[in-house]
């Protein structure tokens, strides 16, 4: 199981939970597990073609998955997947 | 009493002390008060005020068998301290006769707080006591020009601490007026100033806090036609803007002029902060190539924000600015620090330069000024 950190803007879609434990062997599988459990998160994370939306940053532990293997990056038990949106509040 | 202790300890003349110090392997202790130390002290002298000797001397002089020379202003306090240290087991202690006055009369060199007025030496003494700041560092702060984008939630605490720290010039960009709903977090303003321009209100608070600071008000909204002129004369820029268009605009202009930007944002219980130094680390567009659509980019006015969150993130921004000005420590270059206030948890993520970044990438062409801060889907921006 991996821990997915949910940003404030998506928490209404996860029943307010800041963290969700889900399964999956890759970053893509983990995010798909999340969207199948909490379907409302899906449209925010993925585009119509199933690719990660450009404005969503995803980190495996402390590293951007864009510099790893993208959605194919392997996830180990106990890893943390961080969904990070840009915020503009000042 | 003092005479008795002076007979029981070794006293050496300043020229003898100077020779020993030059030969090395000497622990040099200044037994005066901090304000005296600030004005002038011997190079290498460690400050241990008389009242703190019992508690602090072992940290300053851990080896009790090492040659240790004490000095004060005229030789009395150092003689008393030498006797006290002998009683604590120090074996090779000497007091310098005549103190730093006699040392200076003989034309021997001291480190003096030149360039600062007596009032400044007093005001910034807790800074100059830090080896990482010192008098030279404080003079750098007094010489620095820092621009704050936004005199709001983030800008308020950042400006207060930068003003207190003696940043010589603080520019404030904001076109808004103080509203009652701001006061839950924007601590630089107050109830009497509701309705006043934020830049004017902030100026009053800053000038009351520290008359050393020159406040420059930029009561305007930044756009592609004016941003280069506004930021050009500043050393460091602090981004506390409340909307994405300004954040991308600032990024594009600051990369062009190679200005470091300390960028933070806050929403509800969450904050983010990073330091973008053009071409040394990633820029804002490397981190966020595309702004989110409006439904994923709620503003503080729509979503709420815990007031103290602004203080936490704003003071972290002030800390980054001071490190950049002093050239000390490790700024958040290539690192994004997340703070989650409900869990009181900090998380650090790596941020890489994007080789394909349209602004700072290797092959990125210089864009015309009219295109700075722009996106094809510009209308999707949340306007704060």
Interface residues (C-beta under 8 A of the other chain):
Chain A: X5 X7 X8 X9 X18 X44 X54 X55 X56 X57 X59 X62 X63 X64 X67 X82 X84 X85 X86 X87 X88 X89 X90
Chain B: X149 X150 X152 X153 X154 X155 X239 X240 X241 X242 X243 X244 X247 X264 X265 X266 X267 X268 X269 X270 X272 X287 X288 X289 X290 X291 X292 X293 X296 X297 X298 X299 X300 X303 X305 X336 X338 X340 X342 X343 X347 X348 X349 X350 X351 X352 X382 X384
